[in-house]
Amino acid sequence: MDEWSSFLNCSRIVKEIEEAVVPIAYVLQVLRESGKEWTVLDLCSGKGFFACLLCDVVANDNRIKPSQMKRVVMVDNDDNINWEHVKLLNEFHQGQNKLYAPIDTYRACVYSNEFSACLCGIMNPPKGGCSFPNIFVIGTHLCRRLSAHAVEVYNELVHATPNESKCALLLAPCCLPVFRGFCYIKGRCNTEETKTPTKPLAPLPGLTFSSDGETALYAQVCWHMVQAQEAGRNGIKLSEISKACKATSKMIKRVAYKGRRAGELKSEHGLWKCREWDEENGKFARMKAGSAVFEKEETTMDEGSGKILTEKFCSWTCAKDVPNFLSERGGRQCSILETKEDSQTFFKIDLFTLGLICNDQPFSYWVSALAAAVECGNEDTTVRIVQAPLVSGAHTEQEKNGNFQSERRSSWILAW
């Protein structure tokens, strides 16, 4: 029993078993409905609670042929994980003199060349085999951008899989990414279902931002500073602007510090204000303070075909602030990019804008963005978000801590 101690004596064993229930249930469903052989790829598998329980359940499920699950591949980068129990479980099933799904372990980073070689080994049929394997990618509570990379792995498999084979994905994101910069997910090429911006926001002179969210938030920040100055105040604290804009203090500081470095804003003793019109680049901040972004739509008729053409574009207009601007634009935090050099397609997520519009339910927006980045593959594949709340003591903790904690462990992206 000493070999099993690291597995059985794990302090999180109840939590790990509970988290394995949902992926096991969907793997069994796919095995029963498809009737085909599948290889299960468990990303960031940890000790392998899911893999071990899955193999044992399949081996004892009379509704599934043992040959339907060819093998389970566990991948994790932690050198301190003891996988001796996986070896013992394989030996146990082998001693039963019946078909079983072996568990293979790979100690590799999912961003490394070793993992790429592992994927090639999974995709290439064994000697004498003539069919491409069906692959089910599992990612249980992957942190931050690991969830995005799991989508990339699935998209890569979809593009490499011939029509007669299938790929499936079950992904449960965990903690949120840092809401700055952009997240690029390789492989998404189905552009019909995704709204892409026709034109970027028209920048005003002076400091510019690559993110639509930063552009709009900076206009709000400048407006609040000008309002404080016109009211006779020496400036305004960023914490006060944060409450008024309903944005995190980190986001406010991010755009404010950029404005100060550009010479458009200045601060003294914690109070911030725009520079004067004749002072360095103050005129640019004041121009943005008196402006806001809005979306216009123009309808024209094509003279040749007689069809009605609708074009959406963004412009600037005089306004006090930008209330609900980004959320009203809907979907603008995501777009599809195609590189000219290697004809590679990327799904681009504007993380700053995503964080700005999702104050109430940040995790729901992140999960929805990841689901939109999943490549459908073919007409039979559907992508949906499944809610599976925890039922143990952790569920009580979720309700106590609010909706964010509840969302955090209950949303699964299923592509099948």
N, C-alpha and C positions, 0 to 999 in steps of 0.2 A: 504493500500500500504506500510505501515511501515515494514510489515513482508518481503516484497520483496526488501527492500532498499539495503540490503547487496549484493543482486544478481544483481539488475538493475544499481546500482550506482558504480559498480566495475570499476576502472579506466582502466582495461585491457579487458573490455567486448568485444570490436571489435576483438582483438587478440584471445581471448578465443573462440569466435564464429567461427572465421576463422579456428582455429586449430581443431575444432570439425567437420568440413565439411568432411574431408577425412575418419575418422572412421565411421561417419554416413553413408557415401556412401557405404563403404564396408560391413557394417552390413546389410544394405538394400539389397545389392547384394546377400549376403549369404542367407538371409531369402527368397528371391525370387527364387533362384536357388535350394535350398535344399527342400523347402516346409515343413520343420520340425520346431518343437518348439525349441527355443534357450533361454538360460540364458546368459546374458552379464555381465562379471566381469570387472569392471573399476578400475584398480589399481592406487593408488595415485591420486584419482579423484578430489581433491580440492573442490571447491564449487559445482561442478557437472554440469557445462555448457553442456558437452557432454551428460550426462545421461538425463538431463531435455529436451534438444532439441531432442534427439533420441526418447524418449517416445512420445513427441508431434508429431513428424514426422510420426512415425509408426501408431499412432492413427488416422491420417488423410490421410494415403496412402491407396487408394482403391485396389492397386495391392498386398497388403499383408493382410493376415488374422490377425486380432488382437490377436488371440490366439497363433500365431507363436512366439511371444516374451513373454515368461513367466514372466520374471522380469529382472531388472537391479540391480546389487549389486555394490554399491560404497564403496571403502575402502580408508581411509586416516588416518594419525596419528596426524594431526594437531588439537589440542584441541581448537584453536581459531576460527576455521571455523564454521560459522553459517549455519545450514542446515534447518532452519525454512521454507524456500521456497520449499524445497523438500516435506515436509509434506503438505504444501498448494497445491502443484501440484497433489499429490496423492489424496487429498480430492476433488480437482476439477474434475479429471477424474472419480473418484468414483461417483460423483454427476451427471455425464452424462448418467448413467444407460446403459453403454455398456462396453464390454470387454476392458481392458487396461492392460499395463504392469506396475506393481507397482515398485517403487524404494526403495530398502532397503539400509540403511546406516550402516556401521560398522566403528567405530573409533578404529583402531588397526594398529600397526606396521606390515608391511608385513613379518618381520622376527620373529614375536612373536608367542606364542602358541595360542593366541586368534585368529590370522589370520588362523592358521592351523585348528582350530575348525570351523572357518567360511567356509573354503574349504570343510571340511567334511560335513557341513550342506548343501552346494551347491551340492555336489556329491551324497549324499544319497537321494533317491527318497522320497517324502512325503508319509505319511501313506495312504495306499490304492493304491499308485502308483506302477507300475511294470517296469518302464523303467528308465534307467540312462539318465540324462539330457544331451543335447548337450550344450557345454559351449564355449563361445567366449571371449577370454581374450584380453582386450584392455589396452595398456600402452602408454599414450601420453606424449612424451618428458620427459622420466624418466632420472634422472641425474646419471651419473657415473655408479657405479655397480648395481644400481637399475634396469637398463635394463637387466643385466645378471640375476638378481634374477627373473625378469618377465619371462625370458626364462625357468628358473628352475620351476617356478609355472606351466607354460604350459607343460613342459616335465612330471611333476608329474601327471597332469591331463590326459595326453595322456596315460601314463602307467596304470592309474586306470580306464580308460574308456573301457568298453567292445566294441566288434567289431560293434555292431549295433548302437552305438552312435558315435558322432564326437566331435572333439575339433578344434578350430580355434584360431589364434593369429594375432593380428595387433599391432606392436610395433614401436614406433618412439623414438629412443634414443635421448638424449639431449646433455649435456656437456660430454666431454671425461673423462675417468678415469685417475688417476695418473699412469703414465707409469713406474711402478716399481713392482716387485714381480710377482705373478701369480694370475690369475682369474680362479677359478674352478666353472664350471657350472654342476650341478648334473642332471643326467638323460639321457644324450646323449649316445645311444648305437648302432646306425647304423654306423658301421665302414667302410662300403664299399665305401662311397663317400668321406672319409676324409683321406688325406695323413698323415701318422704317421711316425716319424723318426724311422729307424731300429736300429740305435745306436746313443748314445749321442756323443758330441764332445770329442775326446781324450784329457784329460787335461795335460798340461805341469806341471813340478814341481813348487812348490810355491803356490801363491794365486790362488784359483779356484773360479769359479762362477757357480751358478745353472742355470743361463740364458745364452743361446747361444749368445744373443746380447751383454751381458756384456763381455763375453769371447772375442768376436771379437773386440769390441770397445776398450777394455783394451790393446789388441795387437797393435791397431792403435795408442793409446795414448803413449804407450811406444816407438813406432817407431819414432813418432814426437819428443819426448824428446831426444832420442839418436841422431837424425839428428841435432837437435839444438846444442847438446854438441859437436858433431864432427865438426860442423861449427865454433867452438870457442866461442860460446855464453855461458853465465852463466846459461842459462835455457830458458824456454819458458812459456808464460802465457797460462792459460787454455782457455781463450777467443780466443786466436789464434788457439789452437787445435780444438776448437769448430767449427770455421769457416772452417778449413781445412777438418774436418771429416763430416761436414754438420750434426752435432748433436747438440742438445740443451745443453746449459751450465750446466743445472742440471744433465744431463746424464754424461757429462764429469767429473763433480765434484764427482759424485757418485762413479765412478770406480777409479778416481785418489785418493780420500780420503781413499778408501779401500786399494789401493796400498801403500799409506803412512803408514797406520796403520800396514800393513803386513811387513813393513821395506824394501819394494822394491823400493819405490820412496821417494823423499824428496823435500821440498820446502823452499825457503828463499826469503823474500821480494816479494812475488807474482810470483816468477820464479820457475818452476818445472823442475826436471830432474831425471833420473834414477840413482840409486846408482852404484858405480863402481863394477867391477866383484868380487873384493876381499872384498867388503864392505857389511857386513851383508847379506841380501837376494838380493843384487843388481843383482847377476848373473841370478836370475829367471826372473826379468823384462827385462834384456837384451836378454835372450833367446826368450822371447815372442816378443820383438821388431824385432828380425830377423826372425820371423815366422808368418805365417798366416794360416787360416783354408781353406781347400778346400774339395769339395765332390768328391769322386771317385766312380766308378761303375765297378764291376767285374762280368763277365758272366761265368758261369760254367754249366756243363751238369750233370744231375742226372744219375748215372750209372744204377739205377734200372728201372726208368721210361723212360729215354732217353729225358726228358724235359729239356729245357734251363732255367736255374735259374739265375736271376739277383739280385745282392745284392748291395745296396748302403751303403756306410759308409763314415765317415768324418775323415780326417787325417790332419797332419801339414806339411807344406812345406816352404822352404825359400822364402820370398817375402817381398817387401817393405811395402805394406799396404794391406788393405782388401777392394778394391773398389767393391761396389755393391754386396758384398758377401751374405748378408742376403736376399736381395730381389731376388737374383738368385736362392736361395735354394727353394723359393716358398712354402708356407704353413707350414714351420717349426715352425712358431710361435704358431701353434695350434697342439694339439695332444689329444688322448683319453687315459685315465687311468682307470684301473679297480682295485678296492681295493680287497684284498684277504679276509679281515675280514668279511665284510658283502656283498661281491659281488656287491658293488655299482659302477656304472660307472660315471665318470666325464669327462667333456670336459675341457681341460686345455689350457688356453691362456697365453702365455708368454708376459706380458704387456710391459716389457722393450724392447724386440725385436720388438714388434708391433710398439712401439713409434719410434724406431730407423729407421725402413724401410719406415715409412709413413710420411716423412717430408712435402711432397707436398699436400697430401690429407689424413690427419690423421683420419678424421671422416669416410671416405669411408672404410678404413681398419678395423676400430672398428665395423662398421655395418656389414661388410662381415664376421668378426669373430663371431659375435653374430648369424648371419644367419646360419653359419655352425654348431653352437651349438644347433640349434632347432631340436628336435626329429620329424622325418617325421611321425611316427605313423603307417601308412599303405601305400600301393602303390598309393592310390588315393590322398594322401596329397603332395602338392608341396610347396616349400619354395622359395620365390622370393623377391627381393628388389624393391620397388616401389618408384619412384621419384614424389613428388608432391610439387613443389615450391609454396611459398606464392604469392598471387596476390595483396595484399594491399600495403600500404606504406612501410611495412616491407620488401617487395621484393626489392624495390629500395635500401633500406639500405643494403640488402644482396649483391647486385651487387656492391655497392660502397665499401664494406669491403672485397670483394674478395671471392674466391671459398669456403673457410672454413666456412664463415658465411652462404653461400647459402646451403652447404651440411647440416649444423647443424640442420635445421628445415625441410628438404625436403625428408629425407630418411625414408621409412617405411618398416619394415619386415613383410611380409604377409605369413602365413602358413595356407593353406586351401585346 
